Amino acid sequence: MTEKESGTPAVVEAAIRWALEKQALDPVLLDVRGLCSYADYLLILGGRSSRQVRAVAEAILRGMRKDGYKPYGQEGLDEARWVLLDFGDVVVHTFQE
């Protein structure tokens, strides 16, 4: 599906696809274009445990690299209670419930 068909950029769709592959909980996509300067979209996800939060974040990182998207930065992967992945247009936040 192209951006024109869905209205959502491919980078956002890719991040959602990889997150859901690891059963990320309660995905929420916020369109913040015009509201903040650091991203166009914020993707907020949940996980039941630090193990699941880490698995979701690592799956997103692997999958996004496979799709050709390199992260600009990442934080929180070691403790995995909260992980931030910055892909420029989309910033992914994964939180432990």
DRENTORKOL-3810 file (N, C-alpha, C; in nm, 4 decimals):
REM DRENTORKOL-3810
@n.u->0.0849; n.v->-0.1175; n.w->0.0000; ca.u->0.0000; ca.v->0.0000; ca.w->0.0000; c.u->0.0896; c.v->0.1239; c.w->0.0000
@n.u->0.0611; n.v->0.2155; n.w->-0.0856; ca.u->0.1412; ca.v->0.3362; ca.w->-0.0947; c.u->0.0854; c.v->0.4438; c.w->-0.0036
@n.u->0.1680; n.v->0.5477; n.w->0.0180; ca.u->0.1229; ca.v->0.6585; ca.w->0.1026; c.u->-0.0035; c.v->0.7207; c.w->0.0452
@n.u->-0.0101; n.v->0.7309; n.w->-0.0872; ca.u->-0.1252; ca.v->0.7920; ca.w->-0.1513; c.u->-0.2539; c.v->0.7133; c.w->-0.1213
@n.u->-0.2434; n.v->0.5791; n.w->-0.1192; ca.u->-0.3613; ca.v->0.4957; ca.w->-0.0952; c.u->-0.4073; c.v->0.5021; c.w->0.0495
@n.u->-0.3131; n.v->0.5005; n.w->0.1449; ca.u->-0.3504; ca.v->0.4919; ca.w->0.2859; c.u->-0.3486; c.v->0.6266; c.w->0.3572
@n.u->-0.2734; n.v->0.7226; n.w->0.3045; ca.u->-0.2584; ca.v->0.8503; ca.w->0.3727; c.u->-0.1507; c.v->0.8473; c.w->0.4791
@n.u->-0.0924; n.v->0.7307; n.w->0.5045; ca.u->0.0107; ca.v->0.7142; ca.w->0.6063; c.u->0.1428; c.v->0.6812; c.w->0.5370
@n.u->0.2515; n.v->0.7489; n.w->0.5730; ca.u->0.3807; ca.v->0.7202; ca.w->0.5104; c.u->0.4247; c.v->0.5755; c.w->0.5318
@n.u->0.4987; n.v->0.5234; n.w->0.4363; ca.u->0.5454; ca.v->0.3848; ca.w->0.4413; c.u->0.6282; c.v->0.3567; c.w->0.5662
@n.u->0.7065; n.v->0.4530; n.w->0.6119; ca.u->0.7890; ca.v->0.4313; ca.w->0.7313; c.u->0.7012; c.v->0.4053; c.w->0.8535
@n.u->0.5888; n.v->0.4711; n.w->0.8623; ca.u->0.4962; ca.v->0.4518; ca.w->0.9745; c.u->0.4303; c.v->0.3141; c.w->0.9640
@n.u->0.3854; n.v->0.2785; n.w->0.8453; ca.u->0.3229; ca.v->0.1480; ca.w->0.8250; c.u->0.4202; c.v->0.0357; c.w->0.8564
@n.u->0.5476; n.v->0.0537; n.w->0.8196; ca.u->0.6485; ca.v->-0.0481; ca.w->0.8482; c.u->0.6672; c.v->-0.0645; c.w->0.9984
@n.u->0.6772; n.v->0.0449; n.w->1.0719; ca.u->0.6953; ca.v->0.0382; ca.w->1.2171; c.u->0.5768; c.v->-0.0323; c.w->1.2826
@n.u->0.4572; n.v->-0.0019; n.w->1.2403; ca.u->0.3380; ca.v->-0.0659; ca.w->1.2956; c.u->0.3394; c.v->-0.2149; c.w->1.2642
@n.u->0.3713; n.v->-0.2499; n.w->1.1417; ca.u->0.3738; ca.v->-0.3906; ca.w->1.1011; c.u->0.4703; c.v->-0.4715; c.w->1.1874
@n.u->0.5924; n.v->-0.4199; n.w->1.2075; ca.u->0.6923; ca.v->-0.4930; ca.w->1.2857; c.u->0.6525; c.v->-0.4998; c.w->1.4335
@n.u->0.5902; n.v->-0.3966; n.w->1.4855; ca.u->0.5465; ca.v->-0.3973; ca.w->1.6253; c.u->0.4375; c.v->-0.5018; c.w->1.6479
@n.u->0.3419; n.v->-0.5075; n.w->1.5584; ca.u->0.2312; ca.v->-0.6010; ca.w->1.5742; c.u->0.2762; c.v->-0.7454; c.w->1.5554
@n.u->0.3844; n.v->-0.7651; n.w->1.4830; ca.u->0.4372; ca.v->-0.9006; ca.w->1.4667; c.u->0.4784; c.v->-0.9609; c.w->1.6015
@n.u->0.5171; n.v->-0.8768; n.w->1.6966; ca.u->0.5541; ca.v->-0.9227; ca.w->1.8308; c.u->0.4434; c.v->-0.8945; c.w->1.9322
@n.u->0.3215; n.v->-0.8805; n.w->1.8828; ca.u->0.2027; ca.v->-0.8617; ca.w->1.9663; c.u->0.2114; c.v->-0.7405; c.w->2.0588
@n.u->0.2631; n.v->-0.6296; n.w->2.0082; ca.u->0.2621; ca.v->-0.5051; ca.w->2.0853; c.u->0.1180; c.v->-0.4728; c.w->2.1230
@n.u->0.1014; n.v->-0.4189; n.w->2.2411; ca.u->-0.0325; ca.v->-0.3915; ca.w->2.2939; c.u->-0.0771; c.v->-0.2482; c.w->2.2654
@n.u->-0.2040; n.v->-0.2322; n.w->2.2411; ca.u->-0.2706; ca.v->-0.1016; ca.w->2.2331; c.u->-0.1960; c.v->0.0020; c.w->2.1498
@n.u->-0.1670; n.v->-0.0281; n.w->2.0220; ca.u->-0.0960; ca.v->0.0719; ca.w->1.9414; c.u->-0.1806; c.v->0.1972; c.w->1.9197
@n.u->-0.1162; n.v->0.3110; n.w->1.9384; ca.u->-0.1805; ca.v->0.4408; ca.w->1.9146; c.u->-0.0871; c.v->0.5211; c.w->1.8259
@n.u->-0.1380; n.v->0.5697; n.w->1.7141; ca.u->-0.0604; ca.v->0.6528; ca.w->1.6234; c.u->-0.1117; c.v->0.7957; c.w->1.6336
@n.u->-0.0230; n.v->0.8865; n.w->1.6704; ca.u->-0.0576; ca.v->1.0280; ca.w->1.6806; c.u->0.0052; c.v->1.1038; c.w->1.5653
@n.u->-0.0747; n.v->1.1779; n.w->1.4940; ca.u->-0.0269; ca.v->1.2647; ca.w->1.3865; c.u->0.0069; c.v->1.3990; c.w->1.4506
@n.u->0.1358; n.v->1.4280; n.w->1.4623; ca.u->0.1794; ca.v->1.5505; ca.w->1.5300; c.u->0.2396; c.v->1.6518; c.w->1.4323
@n.u->0.2111; n.v->1.6338; n.w->1.3030; ca.u->0.2593; ca.v->1.7313; ca.w->1.2052; c.u->0.2046; c.v->1.8688; c.w->1.2426
@n.u->0.2918; n.v->1.9653; n.w->1.2465; ca.u->0.2519; ca.v->2.1000; ca.w->1.2817; c.u->0.2435; c.v->2.1262; c.w->1.4311
@n.u->0.2544; n.v->2.0212; n.w->1.5121; ca.u->0.2479; ca.v->2.0372; ca.w->1.6575; c.u->0.3853; c.v->2.0282; c.w->1.7234
@n.u->0.4765; n.v->1.9588; n.w->1.6599; ca.u->0.6130; ca.v->1.9496; ca.w->1.7140; c.u->0.7112; c.v->1.9462; c.w->1.5977
@n.u->0.8356; n.v->1.9773; n.w->1.6278; ca.u->0.9350; ca.v->1.9901; ca.w->1.5212; c.u->1.0203; c.v->1.8653; c.w->1.5007
@n.u->1.0125; n.v->1.7683; n.w->1.5908; ca.u->1.1054; ca.v->1.6553; ca.w->1.5833; c.u->1.0491; c.v->1.5316; c.w->1.5124
@n.u->0.9196; n.v->1.5275; n.w->1.4852; ca.u->0.8607; ca.v->1.4120; ca.w->1.4171; c.u->0.7257; c.v->1.4511; c.w->1.3581
@n.u->0.6813; n.v->1.3712; n.w->1.2630; ca.u->0.5476; ca.v->1.3875; ca.w->1.2072; c.u->0.4467; c.v->1.2959; c.w->1.2757
@n.u->0.4968; n.v->1.1808; n.w->1.3255; ca.u->0.4097; ca.v->1.0824; ca.w->1.3897; c.u->0.4759; c.v->1.0280; c.w->1.5151
@n.u->0.3945; n.v->1.0003; n.w->1.6164; ca.u->0.4383; ca.v->0.9294; ca.w->1.7359; c.u->0.3586; c.v->0.7999; c.w->1.7411
@n.u->0.4297; n.v->0.6887; n.w->1.7512; ca.u->0.3662; ca.v->0.5587; ca.w->1.7639; c.u->0.3897; c.v->0.5123; c.w->1.9070
@n.u->0.2813; n.v->0.4919; n.w->1.9809; ca.u->0.2895; ca.v->0.4515; ca.w->2.1208; c.u->0.2379; c.v->0.3085; c.w->2.1320
@n.u->0.3196; n.v->0.2237; n.w->2.1971; ca.u->0.2891; ca.v->0.0814; ca.w->2.2088; c.u->0.3061; c.v->0.0366; c.w->2.3519
@n.u->0.2450; n.v->-0.0743; n.w->2.3860; ca.u->0.2616; ca.v->-0.1310; ca.w->2.5185; c.u->0.3165; c.v->-0.2716; c.w->2.5115
@n.u->0.3683; n.v->-0.3165; n.w->2.6265; ca.u->0.4138; ca.v->-0.4535; ca.w->2.6429; c.u->0.3836; c.v->-0.4980; c.w->2.7846
@n.u->0.3613; n.v->-0.6265; n.w->2.8029; ca.u->0.3241; ca.v->-0.6787; ca.w->2.9353; c.u->0.4416; c.v->-0.6876; c.w->3.0312
@n.u->0.5620; n.v->-0.6975; n.w->2.9787; ca.u->0.6812; ca.v->-0.7151; ca.w->3.0621; c.u->0.7998; c.v->-0.6501; c.w->2.9930
@n.u->0.9096; n.v->-0.6360; n.w->3.0665; ca.u->1.0296; ca.v->-0.5811; ca.w->3.0039; c.u->1.0775; c.v->-0.6726; c.w->2.8924
@n.u->1.0570; n.v->-0.8023; n.w->2.9070; ca.u->1.0954; ca.v->-0.8963; ca.w->2.8001; c.u->1.0173; c.v->-0.8686; c.w->2.6721
@n.u->0.8869; n.v->-0.8456; n.w->2.6846; ca.u->0.8069; ca.v->-0.8173; ca.w->2.5657; c.u->0.8409; c.v->-0.6799; c.w->2.5083
@n.u->0.8617; n.v->-0.5801; n.w->2.5927; ca.u->0.8995; ca.v->-0.4471; ca.w->2.5448; c.u->1.0295; c.v->-0.4568; c.w->2.4646
@n.u->1.1276; n.v->-0.5299; n.w->2.5171; ca.u->1.2550; ca.v->-0.5485; ca.w->2.4466; c.u->1.2337; c.v->-0.6232; c.w->2.3145
@n.u->1.1525; n.v->-0.7289; n.w->2.3173; ca.u->1.1264; ca.v->-0.8062; ca.w->2.1958; c.u->1.0596; c.v->-0.7210; c.w->2.0886
@n.u->0.9635; n.v->-0.6391; n.w->2.1291; ca.u->0.8953; ca.v->-0.5506; ca.w->2.0337; c.u->0.9949; c.v->-0.4506; c.w->1.9752
@n.u->1.0728; n.v->-0.3859; n.w->2.0609; ca.u->1.1698; ca.v->-0.2860; ca.w->2.0142; c.u->1.2741; c.v->-0.3476; c.w->1.9222
@n.u->1.3248; n.v->-0.4639; n.w->1.9588; ca.u->1.4258; ca.v->-0.5296; ca.w->1.8751; c.u->1.3676; c.v->-0.5739; c.w->1.7420
@n.u->1.2428; n.v->-0.6205; n.w->1.7421; ca.u->1.1772; ca.v->-0.6587; ca.w->1.6167; c.u->1.1582; c.v->-0.5376; c.w->1.5263
@n.u->1.1203; n.v->-0.4251; n.w->1.5855; ca.u->1.1050; ca.v->-0.3023; ca.w->1.5070; c.u->1.2400; c.v->-0.2618; c.w->1.4480
@n.u->1.3444; n.v->-0.2618; n.w->1.5297; ca.u->1.4779; ca.v->-0.2244; ca.w->1.4808; c.u->1.5229; c.v->-0.3149; c.w->1.3664
@n.u->1.5118; n.v->-0.4470; n.w->1.3853; ca.u->1.5533; ca.v->-0.5415; ca.w->1.2801; c.u->1.4714; c.v->-0.5230; c.w->1.1532
@n.u->1.3403; n.v->-0.5166; n.w->1.1721; ca.u->1.2514; ca.v->-0.5057; ca.w->1.0576; c.u->1.2696; c.v->-0.3753; c.w->0.9813
@n.u->1.2838; n.v->-0.2663; n.w->1.0549; ca.u->1.3004; ca.v->-0.1367; ca.w->0.9893; c.u->1.4322; c.v->-0.1321; c.w->0.9124
@n.u->1.5376; n.v->-0.1889; n.w->0.9700; ca.u->1.6663; ca.v->-0.1947; ca.w->0.8970; c.u->1.6509; c.v->-0.2786; c.w->0.7710
@n.u->1.5797; n.v->-0.3899; n.w->0.7838; ca.u->1.5534; ca.v->-0.4768; ca.w->0.6683; c.u->1.4786; c.v->-0.4007; c.w->0.5588
@n.u->1.3873; n.v->-0.3131; n.w->0.6011; ca.u->1.3093; ca.v->-0.2324; ca.w->0.5061; c.u->1.3842; c.v->-0.1085; c.w->0.4566
@n.u->1.5056; n.v->-0.0868; n.w->0.5078; ca.u->1.5866; ca.v->0.0255; ca.w->0.4608; c.u->1.5795; c.v->0.1507; c.w->0.5461
@n.u->1.5198; n.v->0.1421; n.w->0.6653; ca.u->1.5094; ca.v->0.2580; ca.w->0.7543; c.u->1.6087; c.v->0.2420; c.w->0.8687
@n.u->1.6997; n.v->0.3368; n.w->0.8806; ca.u->1.7976; ca.v->0.3328; ca.w->0.9890; c.u->1.7526; c.v->0.4257; c.w->1.1015
@n.u->1.7661; n.v->0.3806; n.w->1.2256; ca.u->1.7265; ca.v->0.4667; ca.w->1.3366; c.u->1.8258; c.v->0.5805; c.w->1.3564
@n.u->1.7734; n.v->0.6969; n.w->1.3897; ca.u->1.8585; ca.v->0.8109; ca.w->1.4247; c.u->1.9068; c.v->0.7976; c.w->1.5683
@n.u->1.8281; n.v->0.7293; n.w->1.6502; ca.u->1.8659; ca.v->0.7103; ca.w->1.7896; c.u->1.7738; c.v->0.6128; c.w->1.8572
@n.u->1.8198; n.v->0.5650; n.w->1.9730; ca.u->1.7381; ca.v->0.4760; ca.w->2.0546; c.u->1.7785; c.v->0.4931; c.w->2.1997
@n.u->1.6819; n.v->0.4741; n.w->2.2870; ca.u->1.7057; ca.v->0.4863; ca.w->2.4308; c.u->1.6222; c.v->0.3834; c.w->2.5042
@n.u->1.6737; n.v->0.3360; n.w->2.6167; ca.u->1.5976; ca.v->0.2531; ca.w->2.7080; c.u->1.5987; c.v->0.1044; c.w->2.6803
@n.u->1.6710; n.v->0.0591; n.w->2.5784; ca.u->1.6666; ca.v->-0.0821; ca.w->2.5416; c.u->1.7273; c.v->-0.1721; c.w->2.6487
@n.u->1.8256; n.v->-0.1237; n.w->2.7224; ca.u->1.8897; ca.v->-0.2071; ca.w->2.8242; c.u->1.7933; c.v->-0.2474; c.w->2.9362
@n.u->1.7193; n.v->-0.1515; n.w->2.9899; ca.u->1.6256; ca.v->-0.1817; ca.w->3.0980; c.u->1.4902; c.v->-0.2268; c.w->3.0451
@n.u->1.4518; n.v->-0.1750; n.w->2.9294; ca.u->1.3310; ca.v->-0.2156; ca.w->2.8564; c.u->1.2001; c.v->-0.1957; c.w->2.9340
@n.u->1.1979; n.v->-0.0981; n.w->3.0243; ca.u->1.0692; ca.v->-0.0587; ca.w->3.0827; c.u->1.0015; c.v->0.0409; c.w->2.9899
@n.u->1.0844; n.v->0.1164; n.w->2.9192; ca.u->1.0392; ca.v->0.2158; ca.w->2.8220; c.u->1.1483; c.v->0.2266; c.w->2.7170
@n.u->1.1111; n.v->0.2145; n.w->2.5899; ca.u->1.2087; ca.v->0.2219; ca.w->2.4818; c.u->1.1620; c.v->0.3258; c.w->2.3811
@n.u->1.2539; n.v->0.4116; n.w->2.3404; ca.u->1.2278; ca.v->0.5113; ca.w->2.2380; c.u->1.3131; c.v->0.4769; c.w->2.1165
@n.u->1.2503; n.v->0.4726; n.w->1.9997; ca.u->1.3195; ca.v->0.4506; ca.w->1.8734; c.u->1.2857; c.v->0.5672; c.w->1.7816
@n.u->1.3872; n.v->0.6367; n.w->1.7334; ca.u->1.3682; ca.v->0.7552; ca.w->1.6495; c.u->1.4041; c.v->0.7224; c.w->1.5055
@n.u->1.3044; n.v->0.7253; n.w->1.4185; ca.u->1.3253; ca.v->0.7026; ca.w->1.2760; c.u->1.2998; c.v->0.8298; c.w->1.1950
@n.u->1.3162; n.v->0.9438; n.w->1.2577; ca.u->1.2987; ca.v->1.0710; ca.w->1.1874; c.u->1.1532; c.v->1.1119; c.w->1.1804
@n.u->1.0831; n.v->1.0690; n.w->1.0771; ca.u->0.9424; ca.v->1.1057; ca.w->1.0605; c.u->0.8526; c.v->1.0419; c.w->1.1660
@n.u->0.8967; n.v->0.9273; n.w->1.2179; ca.u->0.8175; ca.v->0.8584; ca.w->1.3205; c.u->0.9068; c.v->0.8255; c.w->1.4395
@n.u->0.8552; n.v->0.8542; n.w->1.5585; ca.u->0.9225; ca.v->0.8188; ca.w->1.6832; c.u->0.8344; c.v->0.7151; c.w->1.7515
@n.u->0.8949; n.v->0.6022; n.w->1.7870; ca.u->0.8227; ca.v->0.4911; ca.w->1.8482; c.u->0.8544; c.v->0.4862; c.w->1.9970
@n.u->0.7499; n.v->0.4870; n.w->2.0798; ca.u->0.7639; ca.v->0.4742; ca.w->2.2245; c.u->0.6976; c.v->0.3428; c.w->2.2644
@n.u->0.7718; n.v->0.2551; n.w->2.3286; ca.u->0.7141; ca.v->0.1292; ca.w->2.3773; c.u->0.7285; c.v->0.1280; c.w->2.5289
@n.u->0.6173; n.v->0.1131; n.w->2.5973; ca.u->0.6124; ca.v->0.1193; ca.w->2.7426; c.u->0.5707; c.v->-0.0141; c.w->2.8017
@n.u->0.6241; n.v->-0.0469; n.w->2.9171; ca.u->0.5758; ca.v->-0.1614; ca.w->2.9925; c.u->0.4465; c.v->-0.1209; c.w->3.0607
@n.u->0.3465; n.v->-0.2082; n.w->3.0600; ca.u->0.2170; ca.v->-0.1784; ca.w->3.1229; c.u->0.2339; c.v->-0.1505; c.w->3.2711
END
